[in-house]
Amino acid sequence: MITRAADNKYAILTDILGDEDHLGDMDFKVTGKRDGICGVQMDIKVDGLSMDTMREGTRASRRGRLFILMRCMHVCLPHVKK
C-alpha cells in the first residue's frame, strides 16, 4: 500500500518482487493454497489501518495467489503426466 500524503488516497500494489517493501506504507505478505491462507506477515509504517483496507489487501492477495497457482498448474501438470 502506498499513500499520497496530500489527500490520504492510497493504492494497493500486488507483486512478488519486493520493490514496494521499502517504499510503501504497508508490506502485506500472504501465502496459501487455492482454498485458503496458510500464513500472513505484515509491516505497517503508518498510524492506523481500516478494516476496509485490510479486506482490500486480502482480496488483492487472493487474486494474485490464484493467478500464480493457476499458472503453475498449467506449466507443471503437463510435465507430470508425461
KEMAR-728969 format. One record per residue: residue number from 1; residue in three letters; x, y, z of N, C-alpha, C in turn. Coordinates in Angstrom, 2 decimals, always signed. Example, Ala and Ser with C-alpha at 12.3 -4.5 7.8 and 13.67 -1.06 7.14 Angstrom:
<sites>
1:ALA:+13.19:-5.69:+7.80:+12.30:-4.50:+7.80:+13.20:-3.30:+7.80
2:SER:+12.85:-2.25:+7.08:+13.67:-1.06:+7.14:+12.90:+0.03:+7.87
</sites>
This chain:
<sites>
1:MET:+0.85:-1.16:+0.00:+0.00:+0.00:+0.00:+0.90:+1.22:+0.00
2:ILE:+0.54:+2.17:-0.85:+1.23:+3.45:-0.90:+0.18:+4.53:-0.73
3:THR:+0.46:+5.50:+0.15:-0.49:+6.57:+0.45:+0.07:+7.90:-0.03
4:ARG:-0.81:+8.70:-0.66:-0.46:+10.06:-1.06:-0.77:+10.98:+0.12
5:ALA:+0.22:+11.67:+0.62:+0.06:+12.48:+1.83:-0.92:+13.64:+1.65
6:ALA:-1.00:+14.21:+0.47:-1.84:+15.39:+0.25:-3.31:+15.15:+0.57
7:ASP:-3.82:+13.97:+0.20:-5.25:+13.70:+0.41:-5.53:+12.33:+1.02
8:ASN:-4.47:+11.65:+1.48:-4.59:+10.31:+2.09:-5.18:+9.27:+1.16
9:LYS:-5.14:+9.49:-0.15:-5.58:+8.49:-1.11:-4.51:+7.41:-1.20
10:TYR:-4.94:+6.16:-1.26:-3.98:+5.07:-1.26:-4.22:+4.12:-2.42
11:ALA:-3.21:+3.31:-2.68:-3.30:+2.27:-3.71:-2.70:+0.99:-3.14
12:ILE:-3.38:-0.12:-3.42:-2.87:-1.44:-3.03:-2.10:-1.99:-4.22
13:LEU:-0.83:-2.29:-4.02:+0.02:-2.84:-5.08:+0.21:-4.32:-4.84
14:THR:+0.20:-5.09:-5.91:+0.41:-6.53:-5.81:+1.58:-6.91:-6.69
15:ASP:+2.59:-7.52:-6.07:+3.73:-8.01:-6.84:+4.43:-9.10:-6.04
16:ILE:+5.43:-9.70:-6.65:+6.22:-10.71:-5.94:+7.69:-10.33:-5.92
17:LEU:+8.02:-9.11:-6.32:+9.42:-8.69:-6.39:+9.93:-8.10:-5.09
18:GLY:+9.09:-7.40:-4.36:+9.52:-6.81:-3.10:+9.97:-5.37:-3.21
19:ASP:+9.85:-4.74:-4.40:+10.28:-3.35:-4.55:+9.51:-2.40:-3.64
20:GLU:+8.25:-2.73:-3.34:+7.44:-1.84:-2.51:+7.77:-1.99:-1.03
21:ASP:+8.60:-2.97:-0.66:+8.90:-3.21:+0.75:+9.44:-1.96:+1.45
22:HIS:+10.37:-1.28:+0.83:+10.96:-0.11:+1.47:+10.29:+1.20:+1.06
23:LEU:+9.47:+1.18:+0.01:+8.81:+2.40:-0.47:+7.40:+2.56:+0.07
24:GLY:+6.73:+1.48:+0.37:+5.32:+1.53:+0.72:+5.04:+1.81:+2.18
25:ASP:+3.75:+2.04:+2.46:+3.30:+2.31:+3.82:+2.90:+1.03:+4.55
26:MET:+2.65:-0.03:+3.79:+2.30:-1.31:+4.38:+2.88:-2.41:+3.50
27:ASP:+3.50:-3.37:+4.12:+4.02:-4.54:+3.42:+3.22:-5.73:+3.95
28:PHE:+2.44:-6.35:+3.09:+1.47:-7.37:+3.50:+1.72:-8.61:+2.66
29:LYS:+2.31:-9.63:+3.28:+2.61:-10.87:+2.56:+1.63:-11.95:+3.00
30:VAL:+1.06:-12.65:+2.03:+0.09:-13.70:+2.31:+0.49:-14.93:+1.51
31:THR:+0.53:-16.09:+2.18:+0.80:-17.34:+1.49:-0.41:-18.25:+1.66
32:GLY:-0.57:-19.15:+0.73:-1.69:-20.06:+0.86:-1.88:-20.92:-0.36
33:LYS:-2.96:-21.64:-0.31:-3.35:-22.52:-1.40:-4.64:-21.99:-2.01
34:ARG:-5.21:-22.75:-2.90:-6.44:-22.33:-3.56:-7.57:-22.16:-2.55
35:ASP:-7.60:-23.00:-1.53:-8.72:-22.99:-0.59:-8.57:-22.07:+0.60
36:GLY:-7.41:-21.43:+0.78:-7.29:-20.55:+1.93:-5.87:-20.08:+2.20
37:ILE:-5.76:-19.30:+3.23:-4.50:-18.68:+3.64:-3.77:-19.59:+4.62
38:CYS:-2.45:-19.73:+4.45:-1.63:-20.52:+5.37:-0.80:-19.62:+6.29
39:GLY:-0.42:-18.44:+5.81:+0.41:-17.55:+6.61:+0.28:-16.10:+6.18
40:VAL:+0.49:-15.20:+7.15:+0.40:-13.76:+6.89:+1.56:-13.08:+7.61
41:GLN:+2.16:-12.09:+6.97:+3.19:-11.26:+7.59:+2.92:-9.84:+7.15
42:MET:+2.93:-8.90:+8.10:+2.61:-7.51:+7.76:+3.51:-6.55:+8.51
43:ASP:+4.01:-5.55:+7.80:+4.72:-4.41:+8.38:+3.92:-3.17:+8.03
44:ILE:+3.53:-2.41:+9.04:+2.76:-1.18:+8.81:+3.63:+0.01:+9.20
45:LYS:+3.74:+0.98:+8.29:+4.57:+2.15:+8.54:+3.74:+3.42:+8.72
46:VAL:+2.43:+3.27:+8.86:+1.53:+4.41:+9.07:+0.71:+4.15:+10.34
47:ASP:+0.15:+5.21:+10.89:-0.71:+5.07:+12.07:-2.11:+4.65:+11.64
48:GLY:-2.56:+3.53:+12.16:-3.92:+3.06:+11.90:-4.09:+2.44:+10.52
49:LEU:-5.01:+1.52:+10.47:-5.32:+0.83:+9.23:-6.77:+0.37:+9.33
50:SER:-7.59:+0.77:+8.37:-9.01:+0.44:+8.45:-9.26:-1.01:+8.06
51:MET:-10.36:-1.55:+8.53:-10.75:-2.91:+8.14:-11.03:-2.98:+6.64
52:ASP:-11.56:-1.91:+6.05:-11.79:-1.90:+4.60:-10.48:-2.05:+3.84
53:THR:-9.43:-1.39:+4.30:-8.12:-1.51:+3.66:-7.58:-2.93:+3.81
54:MET:-7.75:-3.52:+4.99:-7.33:-4.91:+5.20:-8.09:-5.86:+4.29
55:ARG:-9.39:-5.65:+4.16:-10.19:-6.51:+3.27:-9.72:-6.36:+1.82
56:GLU:-9.46:-5.14:+1.41:-9.00:-4.90:+0.05:-7.65:-5.58:-0.19
57:GLY:-6.75:-5.49:+0.78:-5.45:-6.16:+0.65:-5.58:-7.67:+0.60
58:THR:-6.49:-8.21:+1.40:-6.71:-9.66:+1.41:-7.31:-10.12:+0.09
59:ARG:-8.25:-9.35:-0.46:-8.83:-9.71:-1.78:-7.77:-9.65:-2.87
60:ALA:-6.94:-8.60:-2.84:-5.88:-8.48:-3.84:-4.89:-9.64:-3.74
61:SER:-4.55:-10.03:-2.51:-3.61:-11.15:-2.35:-4.23:-12.45:-2.86
62:ARG:-5.52:-12.63:-2.67:-6.19:-13.84:-3.16:-6.15:-13.90:-4.69
63:ARG:-6.47:-12.77:-5.33:-6.42:-12.74:-6.80:-5.02:-13.08:-7.29
64:GLY:-4.01:-12.50:-6.67:-2.63:-12.77:-7.07:-2.22:-14.20:-6.81
65:ARG:-2.59:-14.73:-5.66:-2.25:-16.12:-5.31:-2.89:-17.09:-6.28
66:LEU:-4.17:-16.89:-6.59:-4.86:-17.80:-7.52:-4.27:-17.71:-8.92
67:PHE:-3.89:-16.51:-9.34:-3.26:-16.34:-10.66:-1.96:-17.14:-10.73
68:ILE:-1.12:-17.00:-9.70:+0.16:-17.71:-9.68:-0.05:-19.22:-9.62
69:LEU:-0.97:-19.67:-8.78:-1.23:-21.11:-8.68:-1.74:-21.69:-10.00
70:MET:-2.61:-20.98:-10.68:-3.14:-21.47:-11.96:-2.03:-21.53:-13.02
71:ARG:-1.17:-20.53:-13.03:-0.05:-20.54:-13.98:+0.87:-21.73:-13.70
72:CYS:+1.14:-21.98:-12.43:+1.99:-23.12:-12.06:+1.35:-24.43:-12.50
73:MET:+0.05:-24.56:-12.29:-0.64:-25.79:-12.67:-0.59:-26.01:-14.17
74:HIS:-0.75:-24.95:-14.96:-0.72:-25.09:-16.42:+0.67:-25.47:-16.92
75:VAL:+1.69:-25.01:-16.23:+3.06:-25.30:-16.66:+3.53:-26.66:-16.12
76:CYS:+3.27:-26.92:-14.86:+3.83:-28.11:-14.20:+3.04:-29.39:-14.47
77:LEU:+1.73:-29.35:-14.46:+0.94:-30.56:-14.59:+1.15:-31.32:-15.90
78:PRO:+1.26:-30.64:-17.04:+1.51:-31.41:-18.26:+2.81:-32.20:-18.20
79:HIS:+3.82:-31.69:-17.50:+5.10:-32.39:-17.39:+5.00:-33.60:-16.47
80:VAL:+4.15:-33.53:-15.48:+3.96:-34.66:-14.55:+3.29:-35.83:-15.26
81:LYS:+2.39:-35.55:-16.19:+1.64:-36.59:-16.89:+2.51:-37.38:-17.86
82:LYS:+3.64:-36.82:-18.30:+4.49:-37.49:-19.30:+5.18:-38.69:-18.77
</sites>
